[in-house]
Amino acid sequence: MPSFENENLTLSYLDEGDPAGAPVLLIHGFASSKTVNWIGPGWVKTLGEAGYRVIAFDNRGHGESDKPHDGAAYVPEKMAGDAAALLRHLEIASAHVMGYSMGARISAFLALQSPEMVRSVVLGGLGIGMVEGLGGWEGIADALLAESIDDVTHPRGRMFRAFADQTGSDRVALAACIRTSRKKLTEEQVGSIDAPALIAIGTRDDIAGSAGELARLMRDARVLDIPNRDHMLAVGDRVFKKGVLEFLG
């Protein structure tokens, strides 16, 4: 995979689909990667076949990108800066931006910091929790740093620990990331996002918070309910893909 540099970090990315098509930048969620979030569930294929130029990268601390252990490296402003740096590296003035979960938060920060770069934004798997905060995440860092998964009793922490072990992730980097990447946006910040937005959340998602409540704070937002899907299973759902293609079109 090709790579680019930002803030002395080397970050891995892909650039596929139609080179002449409208660019779509994909930003994955916590403990995931461009492969797990976007290639495996078929997003790169779906968007490429629809005529888009598809760009995705591994966030710092994830996948094939560098993995600093300092929590200060993972504030959303810096992670959004990586996304902007990639677009500049590819000499792309603006793109449609789509993020899932943590990637949705990063996308929102990108829309605030570099509005000229964001044609539209898809916020997947994160609703009003972006403003009000997300419960049940406090034990994840401890779970990632535990000596053994057998020592972990926190349900969500155990889930992420098992996933990190399965993917061979750097658990110290992920623990640093989860502690500082969940910075909340204010209602005023959300309301100042100019880009047209699609907020897509599974109807069984108990993490994201209300899509409708977030949409009501925004200038130009619509909601997509992904039927009978929880936070993990909504990512590759065909209703999600169909809704995104219609929104981008």
SULHUDA-V596116 format. One line per field, one symbol per residue. ss: DSSP state (@ for helix, = for strand, . for the rest). psi: psi as a letter, one per 20 degrees, with the letter a starting at -180 (. if undefined). burial: + if it has 9 or more other ideal C-beta (glycine too) atoms within 8 Angstrom, else -. Layout:
ss=???
psi=???
burial=???
This chain:
ss=.=====..=========.....=====......@@@@@@...@@@@@@@...=====.............@@@@.@@@@@@@@@@@@@@.....======.@@@@@@@@@@@@.@@@=======....@@@@.......@@@@@@...@@@...@@@@@@@@@@@@@...@@@@@@@@@@......@@@@@....=======........@@@@@@@...======...........@@@@@@@@@@@.
psi=qrrrqpljqppqrqnabohirppppporrpjbrhgghhggijgggghghjjqpppqroqpiqcjrqmqjphiijqhghhhhgghhggghjlohqqpppqpdhhggggghghghmhiiogrppopjocihhgirprjihjgghhhiqgqhiipioghghghggggghikrohgghggghhiikpqqrhgggiiohppqpoopqijojghrpghhghiiqhnqrqopopkpahhihgjqhgggghggggh.
burial=--++-+--+-++++--+---++++++++++++++-++++--+++-+++---++++++++++++-+-++----++++-++++++++++--+-+-++++++++++++++++++++++-++-++++++++++++-----+-++++++-+--+--+-+-+++-++++++-+-+-++++++++++++--+---+++-+-+-+++++++-+-+++-+-+++-++--+-++-+--+++-+++++-+++-+++-++-
